[in-house]
Amino acid sequence: MEPIGNQLNIETPELVAIELPLAGIGSRFIAILVDSLILGGAFILLGVLFVLVIASLASAGLNSATWGVGILILFFFLLNWGYFALFEAFNNGRTPGKRVAKIRVIHQSGRGISFLEALGRNLVRFVDYLPGFYGVGIVVIFLNKRSQRLGDMVAGTLVVRESEIEAPAWSDSASRTLTAAAMAENSPVSLPGSSQTVLKPWSGPPHLGVVLPASALAKLTASDLEVLEGFFQRRLDMDLTTRGVLAGRIASALCAKSGLAIPAETSVETFLEAVAHQFRELGRMR
């Protein structure tokens, strides 16, 4: 996994190489500048609030200055480190500043980072900050092929630029599949007072209208389901070309292993969602 220029090739657990553009000093500077302005505003607001609280307690005859300063320092510490760690762990690797700069933090394997990894990379931030405004961090980024600061090296993380994904022409949601053009499935409905039936268009999620043979699904294993779930978690962060190639390779592997076939007029991702859903249901019935 070596960078080529400012691109880093990562092989996913599904054995597909993904090219990720590494974030440079410029975009990272914009991100930290925005985050610093937000934190600065929060610190000022917190400081004013504590001054007001302590002044109120003092006017009531309570000696609260000592413990008040201690609590204020604790809050500053938690806000400074918790801001970055919580946003990166629970906001897809992005702080507000990173969102503005269109960059994000990922694990070097290509997956999102966990809370412990986010916490680890940010606890080392004070070293990267030395002797002032990330002096050590900037030098280390320049000397590192993966543009990692010390915190990234400790946590095994990378900062990458987000790919621009063109929105599809149709109205789509995050849960829809790549092509989303599969024909709607039909279900029979009886007409009142008549033995004749008509076909009612399937209006639910596309994958629920796909029926796959249980005998073929039974040949799959829990590891196959893990591969599918890993793909579903990361697909919205991939560019359309990589996403389509990856979905096709996973589908081909599953079909070769189980004997399944993609139904006519069903997109590859709808097929994968149907496999995952029906495999889980099959496991519950066992």
C-alpha positions in Angstrom: 0.0 0.0 0.0 2.2 2.8 -1.3 1.2 6.2 -2.5 1.6 7.1 -6.2 2.0 10.9 -6.4 -0.8 12.1 -4.1 -2.8 8.9 -4.6 -2.8 6.0 -2.2 -3.9 2.5 -3.4 -5.7 0.5 -0.7 -6.8 -3.1 -1.2 -10.2 -3.6 0.5 -11.2 -6.8 2.3 -13.2 -7.6 -0.9 -9.8 -7.7 -2.8 -10.5 -4.6 -4.9 -8.0 -1.8 -5.0 -9.3 1.7 -4.3 -7.4 4.9 -5.1 -7.7 7.5 -2.4 -6.4 11.1 -2.9 -4.3 12.1 0.1 -5.1 15.4 1.7 -2.4 18.0 1.5 -1.2 20.7 3.8 -3.5 23.3 2.3 -6.7 21.5 2.8 -5.7 20.3 6.3 -4.8 23.9 7.2 -8.2 25.1 6.1 -9.8 22.4 8.2 -7.9 23.1 11.4 -8.4 26.9 10.9 -12.2 26.4 10.8 -12.1 24.0 13.7 -9.9 26.4 15.7 -12.4 29.2 15.1 -15.2 27.1 16.3 -13.3 25.9 19.4 -12.2 29.5 20.1 -15.8 30.6 20.1 -16.8 27.7 22.4 -13.9 28.5 24.8 -14.9 32.2 25.0 -18.6 31.2 25.6 -17.6 28.7 28.2 -15.2 31.2 30.0 -17.9 33.9 30.1 -20.4 31.4 31.5 -18.0 30.2 34.3 -17.2 33.8 35.2 -20.9 34.6 35.6 -21.5 31.4 37.7 -18.5 32.1 40.0 -19.4 35.7 40.4 -23.0 34.7 41.4 -21.6 32.2 43.9 -19.2 34.7 45.3 -22.0 37.3 45.8 -23.8 34.6 47.7 -20.8 34.3 50.1 -19.5 31.0 48.7 -15.7 30.7 48.2 -15.8 28.9 44.8 -12.8 30.3 42.9 -10.5 27.3 43.5 -12.8 24.6 42.4 -14.3 26.8 39.7 -10.9 27.2 38.0 -10.3 23.5 38.2 -13.6 22.6 36.6 -13.0 25.3 33.9 -9.6 23.7 33.0 -11.2 20.2 32.9 -14.0 21.5 30.6 -11.4 23.1 28.3 -9.5 19.9 28.2 -12.5 17.7 27.4 -13.8 20.2 24.8 -10.4 20.5 23.0 -9.8 16.7 22.7 -13.4 15.5 22.8 -14.4 17.9 19.9 -12.0 16.2 17.4 -12.4 12.6 18.7 -16.2 12.6 18.9 -16.7 14.2 15.5 -14.2 12.0 13.8 -15.5 8.8 15.4 -19.2 9.4 14.9 -19.4 11.8 11.9 -17.7 9.6 9.3 -14.2 10.9 10.1 -15.1 14.6 9.6 -15.1 17.5 12.0 -16.9 20.7 10.8 -13.6 22.0 9.5 -12.9 18.8 7.6 -16.3 18.9 6.1 -15.6 22.5 4.8 -12.3 21.4 3.4 -13.8 18.2 2.0 -11.4 15.8 3.7 -11.9 13.0 6.2 -10.0 10.6 8.4 -10.0 6.9 7.6 -8.1 3.9 8.9 -5.2 2.9 6.7 -7.2 -0.3 5.7 -9.8 2.0 4.0 -12.5 1.6 6.6 -13.9 4.3 8.9 -12.1 4.9 12.2 -13.4 3.8 15.7 -13.7 5.9 18.7 -10.4 4.5 20.2 -8.5 5.3 17.0 -10.0 8.8 16.9 -9.1 9.3 20.5 -5.6 8.0 20.0 -4.7 10.2 17.1 -6.0 13.3 18.9 -4.3 12.6 22.3 -1.0 13.0 20.4 -2.2 16.3 18.9 -0.4 18.3 21.6 2.9 16.9 20.4 2.1 17.7 16.7 1.2 21.2 17.9 4.7 22.0 19.2 6.3 24.5 19.2 3.3 26.3 18.0 0.4 25.7 15.6 1.4 22.3 14.4 5.0 22.9 13.8 6.0 19.3 14.4 3.0 18.0 12.6 3.7 20.0 9.4 7.3 18.8 9.3 6.3 15.2 9.8 3.6 15.4 7.1 6.2 16.8 4.6 8.6 14.0 5.4 6.0 11.2 5.3 4.9 9.6 2.1 1.4 9.1 3.3 1.1 12.7 4.7 0.6 11.4 8.2 1.3 13.4 11.3 2.4 11.7 14.5 -1.1 11.1 15.7 -2.0 9.4 12.4 1.1 7.1 12.8 0.0 6.1 16.3 -3.6 5.4 15.4 -2.9 4.0 11.9 -5.0 6.6 10.2 -4.9 8.7 7.0 -6.5 11.9 6.0 -7.9 11.8 2.4 -9.8 14.1 0.2 -13.4 13.2 -0.4 -14.3 12.1 -3.9 -16.9 14.2 -5.8 -19.8 11.9 -6.5 -22.2 13.2 -9.1 -25.7 13.0 -7.9 -27.9 10.7 -10.1 -30.6 12.3 -12.3 -33.4 10.6 -10.3 -34.5 11.4 -6.8 -32.4 9.0 -4.6 -31.8 8.3 -0.9 -28.8 6.9 0.9 -30.5 3.5 1.1 -31.0 3.1 -2.7 -28.7 1.1 -4.8 -26.2 2.2 -7.4 -28.4 1.9 -10.6 -31.8 2.1 -8.9 -33.3 1.3 -12.2 -34.5 -2.2 -11.5 -38.1 -2.7 -12.7 -40.7 -2.8 -9.9 -41.8 -6.3 -8.9 -45.5 -7.1 -9.2 -47.8 -8.9 -6.8 -51.2 -10.4 -7.5 -54.3 -8.7 -6.1 -57.9 -10.1 -6.3 -60.6 -7.8 -7.7 -63.6 -7.4 -5.4 -66.5 -9.6 -6.6 -64.4 -11.3 -9.2 -62.1 -14.3 -9.4 -59.8 -12.3 -11.8 -56.5 -11.0 -10.4 -54.4 -8.1 -11.5 -50.8 -7.3 -10.9 -50.1 -4.6 -8.3 -46.8 -2.7 -8.7 -44.3 -3.4 -5.9 -43.7 -0.1 -4.0 -41.4 -1.3 -1.2 -37.6 -1.4 -1.2 -36.5 -3.1 -4.4 -34.5 -5.9 -2.7 -37.6 -7.1 -0.8 -39.3 -7.9 -4.1 -36.5 -10.3 -5.2 -36.9 -14.0 -4.2 -33.9 -16.2 -4.2 -33.7 -20.0 -3.7 -33.0 -21.0 -0.1 -30.9 -24.0 -1.2 -28.4 -21.7 -2.9 -28.4 -19.2 0.0 -27.6 -22.1 2.4 -24.2 -22.5 0.7 -23.1 -19.1 1.9 -21.4 -18.5 5.2 -21.3 -15.8 7.9 -18.0 -14.5 6.3 -19.9 -13.8 3.1 -22.4 -11.7 5.0 -19.6 -9.8 6.6 -18.2 -8.9 3.2 -21.6 -7.7 2.1 -22.1 -5.6 5.2 -18.7 -4.1 4.8 -19.5 -3.1 1.3 -22.9 -1.6 2.3 -21.1 0.5 5.0 -18.5 1.9 2.6 -20.3 2.2 -0.7 -21.6 5.8 -0.3 -18.0 6.9 0.3 -16.8 5.4 -3.0 -16.8 7.0 -6.4 -19.4 5.4 -8.8 -16.9 3.5 -10.9 -15.2 1.9 -8.0 -18.5 1.1 -6.4 -19.8 -0.6 -9.5 -16.7 -2.7 -10.0 -16.7 -3.8 -6.4 -20.4 -4.7 -6.4 -19.9 -6.7 -9.6 -16.9 -8.6 -8.2 -18.7 -9.5 -5.0 -21.8 -10.6 -6.9 -19.7 -12.8 -9.2 -18.0 -14.4 -6.3 -21.3 -15.1 -4.5 -22.9 -16.6 -7.6 -19.9 -18.8 -8.3 -20.0 -20.1 -4.7 -23.7 -20.6 -4.3 -25.1 -21.1 -7.7 -27.2 -18.0 -7.4 -28.0 -15.9 -10.5 -28.9 -12.3 -10.7 -32.6 -12.1 -11.7 -33.6 -10.4 -14.9 -34.1 -6.6 -14.6 -32.5 -6.5 -11.2 -29.5 -4.3 -10.5 -26.3 -5.8 -9.0 -26.7 -3.9 -5.7 -30.4 -4.8 -5.4 -29.3 -8.4 -5.8 -26.6 -8.0 -3.1 -29.1 -6.4 -0.7 -31.6 -9.3 -1.4 -28.9 -11.9 -0.7 -27.9 -10.2 2.6 -31.5 -9.8 3.7 -32.7 -13.4 2.8 -29.5 -14.9 4.2 -30.2 -13.3 7.6 -33.8 -14.5 7.5 -32.6 -18.0 6.6 -30.3 -17.9 9.7 -33.2 -16.9 12.0 -35.3 -19.9 10.8 -32.6 -22.4 11.5 
